[in-house]
Amino acid sequence: MIVSCEHLTKRYGSLVALDNIDLQIPEGKIVGLLGPNGSGKTTLIKLAAGLLQADGGRIAVDGKDIGTETKAIVSYLPERTYFNPASKVSDCLDLFSEFYADFDRRRAEDMLRSLQIPFEKKIKTLSKGTQEKVQLVMVMARRAKLYLLDEPIAGVDPAARDYILDTILQNYSPTSTVLISTHLIYDVETVLDEYVFICNGHVIEQGRTDTIREEKGISLDQHFRDLFRYTPKEVRNVQ
């Protein structure tokens, strides 16, 4: 398993963001971490990326406790863009080339050219959607073992969503794992091998996307809606 959680707990003051969860994410899959806003998705992503520390239990990446070794094999896309607005696109290429040993600059440059994004353009002159594409290109151009993508399609138009999902499909190794956090289930379910439903800090269900279609004859989005319609109120209601 590329990600393993055992009795994992994370609190923010009196708010329990993750409540004693057990979870296994397999290698070589595109997995959706799916749930309403505020359900604990970003917290779990940040714990796996090494940006937060757990308050209880354990989280491991590739069988190792979070640390220098795991950070070297994880490529993380945050929910918000973080590039310096005054930087040029070429500066972002330089930054990733210097900072990440597994960064494939040629692949990043090819993707940027396909998007017709000039290397000398400053980040602040680009639209929000284009800024997010630049950041996604940088993240997916790494030869990582685990890609953590936090809400990669939120806030962009449908055409941009299609490009982002296509980029994810075309630029990850079959031996790598992509964990996509989102509440927009309808838009991502066609690329998912497996799914994890999370709500109010609890893992509600995990399974194969094809199983839902084959056994229930419905979409993953509809299954999510049906399941949460009958989920106990104390779990369904998000803080």
C-alpha positions as CSV (number, residue, x, y, z in Angstrom):
1,M,0.0,0.0,0.0
2,I,1.3,3.4,-0.9
3,V,-0.6,5.2,1.9
4,S,-1.6,3.5,5.2
5,C,-3.5,5.1,8.1
6,E,-4.0,3.4,11.4
7,H,-6.3,5.1,14.0
8,L,-5.3,8.4,12.4
9,T,-6.6,11.5,14.3
10,K,-6.1,15.2,13.7
11,R,-7.6,18.0,15.7
12,Y,-7.8,21.8,15.3
13,G,-8.5,22.9,18.8
14,S,-11.9,21.5,19.6
15,L,-12.6,20.5,16.0
16,V,-11.8,16.9,15.1
17,A,-10.9,16.9,11.5
18,L,-10.0,13.2,11.2
19,D,-11.5,10.9,13.8
20,N,-9.5,7.7,14.4
21,I,-9.6,6.6,10.7
22,D,-8.1,3.4,9.2
23,L,-7.4,3.6,5.5
24,Q,-5.3,1.8,2.9
25,I,-4.5,3.3,-0.5
26,P,-3.1,0.8,-3.1
27,E,-0.3,1.4,-5.5
28,G,-0.7,2.0,-9.2
29,K,-4.2,3.5,-9.1
30,I,-6.1,6.8,-9.5
31,V,-8.1,7.1,-6.3
32,G,-10.7,9.7,-5.5
33,L,-10.8,11.1,-2.0
34,L,-14.4,12.3,-2.2
35,G,-16.6,14.2,0.2
36,P,-18.3,17.5,1.0
37,N,-16.3,20.6,1.8
38,G,-15.0,20.4,5.3
39,S,-15.0,16.6,5.5
40,G,-11.3,16.2,6.2
41,K,-10.0,15.7,2.7
42,T,-7.4,18.5,2.7
43,T,-6.2,17.5,6.2
44,L,-5.5,13.9,5.1
45,I,-3.7,15.2,2.0
46,K,-1.5,17.5,4.0
47,L,-0.7,14.8,6.5
48,A,0.4,12.5,3.7
49,A,2.5,15.4,2.2
50,G,4.2,16.0,5.6
51,L,2.7,19.5,6.0
52,L,0.8,18.5,9.2
53,Q,1.5,16.2,12.1
54,A,-1.1,13.8,13.4
55,D,-2.5,14.1,17.0
56,G,-3.0,10.3,17.2
57,G,-2.4,7.1,15.3
58,R,-0.1,6.7,12.4
59,I,0.2,7.6,8.7
60,A,2.8,6.0,6.4
61,V,3.7,6.5,2.8
62,D,5.3,3.6,1.0
63,G,5.6,1.8,4.4
64,K,7.6,4.7,5.9
65,D,6.8,7.3,8.6
66,I,6.4,10.7,7.1
67,G,9.7,12.4,6.7
68,T,12.5,13.2,4.3
69,E,12.2,9.9,2.5
70,T,8.5,10.1,1.9
71,K,8.6,13.8,0.8
72,A,11.1,12.8,-1.9
73,I,8.6,10.5,-3.6
74,V,5.4,12.7,-3.1
75,S,4.3,15.4,-5.6
76,Y,1.8,17.7,-3.9
77,L,-0.7,20.1,-5.6
78,P,-2.3,22.4,-3.0
79,E,-5.8,23.7,-3.2
80,R,-4.5,27.3,-3.9
81,T,-1.7,28.5,-6.2
82,Y,1.5,29.4,-4.3
83,F,3.8,30.8,-7.0
84,N,5.1,34.3,-6.5
85,P,2.9,36.5,-8.7
86,A,5.9,38.5,-9.9
87,S,7.7,35.3,-11.0
88,K,7.9,34.3,-14.7
89,V,6.8,30.8,-15.8
90,S,10.5,30.2,-16.6
91,D,11.3,31.0,-12.9
92,C,8.9,28.2,-11.8
93,L,10.7,25.8,-14.1
94,D,14.0,26.9,-12.6
95,L,12.6,26.5,-9.1
96,F,11.3,22.9,-9.6
97,S,14.5,21.9,-11.5
98,E,16.6,23.0,-8.6
99,F,14.4,21.7,-5.8
100,Y,13.3,18.3,-7.1
101,A,15.7,15.7,-8.4
102,D,12.8,13.8,-10.1
103,F,11.5,16.9,-12.1
104,D,11.4,16.3,-15.8
105,R,11.9,19.8,-17.2
106,R,11.6,18.8,-20.8
107,R,8.2,17.2,-20.2
108,A,7.1,20.3,-18.3
109,E,8.2,22.6,-21.2
110,D,6.4,20.4,-23.7
111,M,3.2,20.6,-21.7
112,L,3.5,24.4,-21.4
113,R,4.1,24.8,-25.1
114,S,1.0,22.6,-25.8
115,L,-1.0,25.1,-23.7
116,Q,0.6,28.0,-25.5
117,I,1.8,29.5,-22.2
118,P,4.9,31.7,-22.9
119,F,7.8,31.0,-20.6
120,E,8.4,34.8,-20.1
121,K,4.9,35.6,-18.9
122,K,4.6,36.6,-15.3
123,I,2.3,34.5,-13.1
124,K,0.2,37.6,-12.2
125,T,-0.6,38.2,-15.9
126,L,-2.2,34.8,-16.3
127,S,-5.8,34.0,-15.7
128,K,-6.7,31.9,-12.6
129,G,-7.3,28.8,-14.7
130,T,-4.0,29.2,-16.5
131,Q,-2.1,29.7,-13.2
132,E,-3.6,26.5,-12.0
133,K,-2.6,24.7,-15.2
134,V,1.0,25.9,-14.8
135,Q,1.1,24.6,-11.2
136,L,-0.4,21.3,-12.3
137,V,2.2,21.0,-15.1
138,M,5.0,21.5,-12.5
139,V,3.5,18.9,-10.2
140,M,2.8,16.2,-12.9
141,A,6.2,16.7,-14.5
142,R,7.8,15.1,-11.5
143,R,8.6,11.4,-11.6
144,A,6.9,10.8,-8.3
145,K,5.6,7.6,-6.7
146,L,2.6,9.4,-5.2
147,Y,0.7,12.4,-6.5
148,L,-1.5,14.3,-4.0
149,L,-3.9,16.6,-5.8
150,D,-6.1,18.8,-3.6
151,E,-9.2,20.0,-5.4
152,P,-7.4,20.3,-8.8
153,I,-10.6,21.1,-10.7
154,A,-12.3,23.5,-8.3
155,G,-12.9,27.0,-9.6
156,V,-12.0,26.4,-13.2
157,D,-14.3,26.2,-16.3
158,P,-15.4,22.8,-17.8
159,A,-12.8,23.0,-20.6
160,A,-10.0,23.6,-18.1
161,R,-11.3,20.6,-16.1
162,D,-11.1,18.4,-19.1
163,Y,-7.5,19.5,-19.7
164,I,-6.5,19.0,-16.1
165,L,-8.0,15.4,-16.0
166,D,-6.4,14.6,-19.4
167,T,-3.0,15.9,-18.1
168,I,-3.3,13.7,-15.0
169,L,-4.1,10.6,-17.1
170,Q,-1.4,11.2,-19.6
171,N,1.5,12.1,-17.3
172,Y,1.5,9.7,-14.4
173,S,3.3,6.4,-14.5
174,P,1.2,3.2,-14.2
175,T,3.3,2.3,-11.2
176,S,2.5,5.6,-9.4
177,T,-0.6,6.4,-7.5
178,V,-2.7,9.6,-7.9
179,L,-4.9,10.6,-5.0
180,I,-7.4,13.3,-6.1
181,S,-9.3,15.2,-3.4
182,T,-12.5,16.8,-4.6
183,H,-16.2,17.3,-3.9
184,L,-17.0,17.4,-7.6
185,I,-17.5,13.7,-8.0
186,Y,-19.4,13.9,-11.3
187,D,-16.5,15.6,-13.1
188,V,-13.8,13.1,-12.0
189,E,-15.4,9.7,-11.7
190,T,-14.5,8.7,-15.3
191,V,-10.8,8.7,-14.5
192,L,-11.0,7.0,-11.1
193,D,-10.0,3.4,-10.5
194,E,-11.1,3.5,-6.8
195,Y,-12.8,5.8,-4.5
196,V,-12.9,6.7,-0.8
197,F,-15.9,8.5,0.7
198,I,-15.1,10.7,3.6
199,C,-17.4,12.9,5.7
200,N,-17.0,14.7,9.0
201,G,-13.6,13.1,9.6
202,H,-14.9,9.5,9.0
203,V,-14.2,7.1,6.2
204,I,-17.7,6.1,5.1
205,E,-16.9,3.7,2.2
206,Q,-14.1,2.6,0.0
207,G,-14.2,0.5,-3.2
208,R,-13.7,0.1,-7.0
209,T,-15.5,2.6,-9.2
210,D,-16.3,-0.1,-11.8
211,T,-18.0,-2.2,-9.1
212,I,-20.6,0.5,-8.5
213,R,-21.4,0.7,-12.2
214,E,-21.5,-3.1,-12.7
215,E,-23.4,-4.1,-9.6
216,K,-25.6,-1.1,-9.0
217,G,-25.9,0.2,-12.5
218,I,-25.5,3.8,-11.4
219,S,-22.8,6.4,-11.5
220,L,-20.4,7.0,-8.6
221,D,-21.9,10.4,-8.1
222,Q,-25.4,9.0,-7.8
223,H,-24.1,6.3,-5.4
224,F,-22.6,9.0,-3.2
225,R,-25.9,10.9,-3.2
226,D,-27.9,7.8,-2.3
227,L,-25.5,6.7,0.4
228,F,-25.3,10.1,2.1
229,R,-29.1,10.4,2.0
230,Y,-29.2,7.5,4.5
231,T,-26.0,8.1,6.4
232,P,-26.6,9.0,10.1
233,K,-27.0,12.7,10.6
234,E,-24.2,13.0,13.1
235,V,-21.8,11.7,10.4
236,R,-23.4,13.4,7.4
237,N,-23.5,16.9,8.8
238,V,-20.1,18.5,8.1
239,Q,-18.6,20.9,10.6
